[in-house]
Amino acid sequence: MRSVEDQQIKVTAAAVAPRPVRVAISEAQGLLCAEDVVTERPLPGFDQAAIDGYAVRSVDVAGAGANIRDEDGNSVHLSLPVVGEVAAGSRQPIRLQPRQTVRVDTGAPLPTLADAVLPLENTDGGRARVKVYEAVRSGDYVRRIGDDVQPGDLAVRAGTIIGPAQVGLLAAVGKDKVLVHPRPRLSVLSVGGELVDIDRTPGPGQVYDVNSYALAAAARDAGADVNRVGIVSADPKRLRDVVEGQLVRSEVVVIAGAVGGWASEQVREALEGLGELEITRVAMHPGSVQGFGLLGRDEVPTFLLPSNPVGALVVFEVMVRPLIRIALGRRHPMRRMVRARTILPIASIPGRRGYLRAQLMRDEQTGDYLVQPLGGPNGASSHLLATMAEANSLIVIDPDVTEVRTGDEVQVAFLAQRG
């Protein structure tokens, strides 16, 4: 048996980011930037007010807040005449004269000669004349031209995952499109003479095609652009024609129901000559029998998964998902892992890494993670898709561990959280 780690190394070595395409920045979120985006103009493009207040020359308010008294001994505040207002977006230039002030909105261009902004809370808010309660220094509450980026600066570096902040920065520097590696295209199909699609009523010995729907959803969740082919005849010629068609349009191909028994032989016969394809036993459960190879002229990573929907989903989680995440440029392609105390005993198959469906919880008093295995104490009910639907995590049991007692700590992988 091959170890899980060795199989993962073999699989993830085949991950390749799709060829770059230029897309609108509104469509770039979550994708890997494929170019260094260099700014052509400063940001901000002009000196602007960072808050609502009054634009001033700092020298004119230097004495504000001091204990100033008039000739009768009464305490007085420094005040300045308000000679205008500047709204955000204004294109009317204003020149500030000594010992004057102009009311400004956040983002408004700063009047000429002004070098600071008085916050509203440091004044009495006057419209014609304003009392100043505290001084400001030169540069206070001002966003200077080029404070954020200067011409020639890198706005977004190649290899960066484009998130909301990067989209905002691209918009701020006037870029409407950006070169990215698109989501890897994944085709998923099911084989099996017992399968019918969900728009038909199963006859004797027939079951609904679960895998193509479940695996397509898992691939979308991982970040792939998915084409669900659906049920394909196991007839070698028909299957080969369909797979060849998907190899030219996909970066990843997943075939469910293609390992174990007679179907495995048909799939091998159909795909013979398309490239290297290996069906092997991996030291894991469920889903120990699985296949992987590089097929077609472009050596497309192709997976053969079991017909058991739970086994297929677990193999997808452990093998296919990391490849997709690497192709997307994710530095940490594996799920987040935590330690949790199990609230039930667990038995695991010797020599295989166990992936048991589970519910992960928090202890309200201690904040510790607690985990409850689903599908029986050893996950033996691996055919029960309902338990997979209830799971929000997978308990990962090392191959040399056969029994876990109630209260023992185990490794747990987070799955996508349900709302």
Summary of the structure (lengths in Angstrom):
residues: 419
radius of gyration: 32.0
end to end distance: 38.5
largest distance: 107.4
contacts: 1370
relative contact order: 0.13
helix: 21%
strand: 33%
